[in-house]
Amino acid sequence: MEDWYPYGATLEPRWGYSKSPHSILLNILESGSETYLKFLLECKTFLPDLLSIETTPRTQTDPFWMNGWFDSLDALALYGMVALKKPKVFLEIGSGHSTRFAYLAKKRYSQSTKIFSIDPAPRSEIDRLCDEVYPLPLQQMGLLVFERLEAGDILFFDGSHRLLQASDVTVFFLEVLPIIKPGVLIHLHDIFLPFDYPPQWAKRFYSEAYVLAVLFAFAAEKFEILFPSAFVATKPKLTTIFNELWQKYESDGLQPHGGSFWFMKKI
């Protein structure tokens, strides 16, 4: 990094991890607890499906729990969103393990859902699960595919996580998000609000969560938070709903963790 000067930045978490969470965001997230509870109870309908998913892969396209990238609460929530909402379009920026879970839910409960993948480094085993593949970075995509999303569709963003000049995150927040219609289900990954990024991630220079936090700290009335995995993971009242799942794979190390953040625009 050229001309780097920290201006007092310590590159360590400011909220959480032995420190208090961000108080404004904590209050906002706490206010949605009944929404998260209702969603998890609806997802429990699919418990037999989730129990049938193994911890290691059976094939190149099957989802599996211990994948190292897409945590249990994230996978559970994505499966539930597709199975319950039955979107016409699942538009994914950054494909992989999430695509496997989305495809399984589509195959079982929403066969008319179209899976579109935007990924500059596509993989053939994942592409087979998609209806359309755009092997491009988000920055090189036009906006038409986003303008066509309707209420109930899913926009799933798991990109570089870095707000930089002309980065995918910058384009997402300043060009894509403003044109997304109310009611589209929006997902960002590796978001730990009301906590900071984990201390061991300091040198990744992730910054996406801070932009998202600003939206809710200053304009919470314009959005509805649907499911924040990292926050939910701290609430035993919520995570124990799926105790059968955690207990089945306890010896494999499966625990209720996550970094997915689901929300939608209200106006």
C-alpha positions as CSV (number, residue, x, y, z in Angstrom):
1,M,0.0,0.0,0.0
2,E,1.6,3.2,-1.2
3,D,1.6,6.3,1.1
4,W,-0.1,4.6,4.0
5,Y,-0.3,6.6,7.1
6,P,-2.6,5.3,9.9
7,Y,-3.7,8.7,11.4
8,G,-4.0,6.9,14.8
9,A,-5.8,3.8,13.4
10,T,-4.8,0.8,15.5
11,L,-6.2,-1.9,13.2
12,E,-7.9,-3.6,16.1
13,P,-11.6,-4.0,16.9
14,R,-13.3,-1.0,18.4
15,W,-16.6,-2.8,19.2
16,G,-16.9,-6.3,20.7
17,Y,-14.3,-8.9,21.5
18,S,-14.0,-7.9,25.2
19,K,-15.3,-4.4,24.4
20,S,-18.9,-3.2,24.3
21,P,-20.8,-3.6,21.0
22,H,-21.8,-0.4,19.1
23,S,-24.6,0.8,21.2
24,I,-26.8,2.4,18.5
25,L,-26.6,-0.7,16.3
26,L,-27.1,-3.0,19.2
27,N,-30.4,-1.3,20.0
28,I,-31.5,-1.4,16.4
29,L,-30.7,-5.1,16.1
30,E,-32.3,-5.9,19.5
31,S,-35.6,-4.3,18.2
32,G,-35.8,-7.0,15.5
33,S,-35.5,-10.0,17.8
34,E,-39.1,-11.2,17.2
35,T,-38.5,-11.0,13.4
36,Y,-35.5,-13.3,13.7
37,L,-37.4,-15.6,16.0
38,K,-40.3,-15.9,13.6
39,F,-38.0,-16.6,10.7
40,L,-36.1,-19.3,12.6
41,L,-39.3,-21.0,13.6
42,E,-40.4,-21.0,10.0
43,C,-37.1,-22.5,9.0
44,K,-37.5,-25.3,11.5
45,T,-39.9,-26.8,9.0
46,F,-36.8,-27.7,7.0
47,L,-34.9,-29.4,9.9
48,P,-35.1,-32.8,8.3
49,D,-33.4,-31.4,5.2
50,L,-30.7,-29.7,7.2
51,L,-30.0,-32.8,9.2
52,S,-29.5,-34.7,6.0
53,I,-26.7,-32.4,4.9
54,E,-23.4,-33.8,5.8
55,T,-20.3,-32.1,7.3
56,T,-18.1,-33.2,4.4
57,P,-18.8,-33.1,0.7
58,R,-20.3,-36.1,-1.1
59,T,-20.1,-34.6,-4.6
60,Q,-18.7,-31.4,-6.1
61,T,-22.1,-29.8,-6.0
62,D,-23.6,-30.9,-2.7
63,P,-23.6,-28.4,0.2
64,F,-21.8,-29.4,3.4
65,W,-21.5,-27.8,6.8
66,M,-17.8,-27.7,7.6
67,N,-16.8,-25.8,4.5
68,G,-14.7,-23.1,6.2
69,W,-16.3,-20.2,4.4
70,F,-20.1,-20.2,4.9
71,D,-21.0,-20.8,8.5
72,S,-23.9,-22.8,9.8
73,L,-26.4,-19.9,10.5
74,D,-25.6,-18.4,7.2
75,A,-26.3,-21.6,5.3
76,L,-29.4,-22.3,7.4
77,A,-30.8,-18.8,6.7
78,L,-30.0,-18.9,3.0
79,Y,-31.7,-22.3,2.6
80,G,-34.7,-20.9,4.5
81,M,-34.9,-17.7,2.4
82,V,-35.0,-19.6,-0.9
83,A,-37.4,-22.3,0.4
84,L,-39.8,-19.9,2.1
85,K,-39.7,-16.8,-0.2
86,K,-39.4,-18.7,-3.5
87,P,-37.8,-15.9,-5.4
88,K,-38.1,-15.7,-9.2
89,V,-34.4,-14.6,-9.3
90,F,-31.5,-15.4,-7.0
91,L,-28.8,-13.0,-8.1
92,E,-25.4,-13.8,-6.6
93,I,-22.3,-11.7,-6.7
94,G,-19.6,-14.1,-5.6
95,S,-20.6,-17.7,-5.9
96,G,-19.4,-20.9,-4.1
97,H,-20.6,-22.7,-1.0
98,S,-23.7,-20.4,-0.8
99,T,-24.7,-21.5,-4.3
100,R,-24.7,-25.1,-3.3
101,F,-27.1,-24.4,-0.4
102,A,-29.3,-22.1,-2.6
103,Y,-29.5,-24.7,-5.3
104,L,-30.6,-27.4,-2.9
105,A,-33.4,-25.3,-1.6
106,K,-34.4,-24.3,-5.1
107,K,-34.4,-28.0,-6.2
108,R,-36.7,-29.0,-3.4
109,Y,-39.0,-26.0,-2.9
110,S,-38.7,-23.4,-5.7
111,Q,-37.8,-25.0,-9.0
112,S,-38.8,-22.0,-11.0
113,T,-36.1,-19.8,-9.3
114,K,-33.4,-18.7,-11.7
115,I,-29.9,-18.6,-10.3
116,F,-27.7,-15.9,-11.8
117,S,-24.0,-15.7,-10.9
118,I,-21.7,-12.8,-11.2
119,D,-18.2,-14.0,-10.4
120,P,-14.8,-13.0,-12.0
121,A,-13.4,-16.4,-11.1
122,P,-16.1,-18.9,-11.9
123,R,-15.8,-22.6,-11.2
124,S,-17.3,-25.2,-13.5
125,E,-18.8,-27.3,-10.7
126,I,-20.6,-24.2,-9.4
127,D,-21.6,-22.9,-12.8
128,R,-23.5,-26.1,-13.4
129,L,-25.9,-25.0,-10.7
130,C,-26.6,-21.6,-12.3
131,D,-29.0,-20.6,-15.0
132,E,-26.8,-17.8,-16.1
133,V,-23.2,-17.0,-15.4
134,Y,-21.5,-13.7,-15.9
135,P,-17.7,-14.2,-15.5
136,L,-17.0,-10.6,-14.7
137,P,-16.4,-8.4,-11.6
138,L,-19.4,-6.4,-10.5
139,Q,-17.7,-3.2,-11.7
140,Q,-18.0,-4.4,-15.3
141,M,-21.6,-5.3,-15.1
142,G,-24.3,-3.0,-16.3
143,L,-27.2,-2.1,-14.0
144,L,-30.0,-3.6,-16.0
145,V,-29.9,-7.0,-14.3
146,F,-30.3,-5.2,-10.9
147,E,-33.1,-2.9,-12.1
148,R,-35.1,-6.0,-13.1
149,L,-35.1,-7.4,-9.6
150,E,-38.6,-7.4,-8.1
151,A,-39.9,-7.6,-4.5
152,G,-39.3,-11.2,-3.2
153,D,-36.2,-11.7,-5.4
154,I,-32.8,-12.1,-3.7
155,L,-29.6,-10.1,-4.2
156,F,-26.7,-11.9,-2.6
157,F,-23.5,-10.0,-2.3
158,D,-20.3,-11.7,-1.2
159,G,-17.4,-9.7,-2.8
160,S,-14.1,-8.2,-1.8
161,H,-15.5,-6.6,1.3
162,R,-13.3,-3.6,0.7
163,L,-14.5,0.0,0.1
164,L,-11.8,1.4,-2.3
165,Q,-11.8,3.6,-5.3
166,A,-13.9,1.8,-8.0
167,S,-14.1,-1.5,-6.0
168,D,-17.0,-3.8,-6.1
169,V,-18.2,-2.6,-2.7
170,T,-18.1,1.0,-3.8
171,V,-20.1,0.2,-6.9
172,F,-22.6,-1.9,-4.9
173,F,-23.4,0.9,-2.4
174,L,-23.3,3.9,-4.7
175,E,-24.7,2.5,-7.9
176,V,-26.5,-0.8,-7.3
177,L,-28.2,-0.4,-3.9
178,P,-29.9,3.0,-4.7
179,I,-31.8,1.4,-7.7
180,I,-32.9,-1.8,-5.9
181,K,-36.6,-1.9,-5.4
182,P,-38.3,-2.1,-2.0
183,G,-39.0,-5.7,-1.0
184,V,-35.9,-7.2,-2.7
185,L,-34.1,-9.4,-0.1
186,I,-30.5,-8.2,0.2
187,H,-27.7,-10.1,1.7
188,L,-24.1,-9.1,2.6
189,H,-21.6,-11.6,4.0
190,D,-18.8,-11.3,6.6
191,I,-20.9,-8.7,8.5
192,F,-20.6,-9.0,12.3
193,L,-22.6,-5.9,13.4
194,P,-23.0,-4.7,16.2
195,F,-19.5,-6.0,16.6
196,D,-16.4,-5.1,14.6
197,Y,-14.4,-7.4,12.3
198,P,-12.6,-10.1,14.2
199,P,-9.1,-9.1,15.5
200,Q,-7.4,-11.8,13.4
201,W,-8.8,-10.2,10.3
202,A,-7.1,-6.8,10.8
203,K,-4.7,-7.1,7.9
204,R,-7.5,-8.0,5.5
205,F,-8.5,-4.3,5.6
206,Y,-12.2,-5.1,5.3
207,S,-14.4,-2.0,5.5
208,E,-17.8,-2.9,3.9
209,A,-19.5,-3.3,7.3
210,Y,-18.8,0.3,8.2
211,V,-20.8,1.6,5.2
212,L,-23.6,-0.7,6.0
213,A,-23.6,0.5,9.6
214,V,-23.9,4.1,8.5
215,L,-27.1,3.2,6.6
216,F,-28.7,1.8,9.7
217,A,-27.3,4.3,12.2
218,F,-28.7,7.3,10.3
219,A,-31.6,5.9,8.2
220,A,-32.9,2.8,10.0
221,E,-36.5,3.7,9.1
222,K,-35.8,3.1,5.4
223,F,-34.8,-0.5,6.0
224,E,-35.9,-3.7,7.6
225,I,-33.3,-6.0,9.1
226,L,-34.4,-9.6,8.3
227,F,-31.7,-11.8,9.8
228,P,-28.2,-10.8,11.2
229,S,-26.4,-14.1,11.8
230,A,-23.6,-12.8,14.0
231,F,-26.0,-11.1,16.3
232,V,-28.4,-14.1,16.4
233,A,-25.4,-16.3,17.3
234,T,-25.1,-14.5,20.6
235,K,-28.8,-15.3,21.6
236,P,-29.3,-18.8,23.0
237,K,-33.1,-18.2,22.8
238,L,-32.7,-18.2,19.0
239,T,-29.9,-20.7,18.4
240,T,-31.4,-23.4,20.6
241,I,-34.3,-23.7,18.1
242,F,-31.9,-25.8,16.1
243,N,-30.3,-27.8,18.9
244,E,-30.9,-31.0,17.1
245,L,-28.6,-29.9,14.3
246,W,-25.8,-28.6,16.6
247,Q,-26.0,-31.8,18.7
248,K,-25.9,-34.1,15.7
249,Y,-22.7,-32.7,14.4
250,E,-21.2,-31.5,17.8
251,S,-18.3,-34.0,17.5
252,D,-17.4,-32.4,14.1
253,G,-17.3,-29.0,15.6
254,L,-20.5,-27.5,14.1
255,Q,-21.7,-24.5,16.2
256,P,-24.2,-21.7,15.6
257,H,-21.9,-19.1,14.0
258,G,-22.4,-16.7,11.1
259,G,-21.7,-13.5,9.3
260,S,-24.7,-13.1,7.0
261,F,-26.7,-9.9,7.1
262,W,-30.1,-9.9,5.5
263,F,-32.2,-6.8,5.0
264,M,-34.5,-5.0,2.6
265,K,-35.5,-1.5,1.6
266,K,-38.9,-0.4,2.8
267,I,-39.1,2.8,0.9
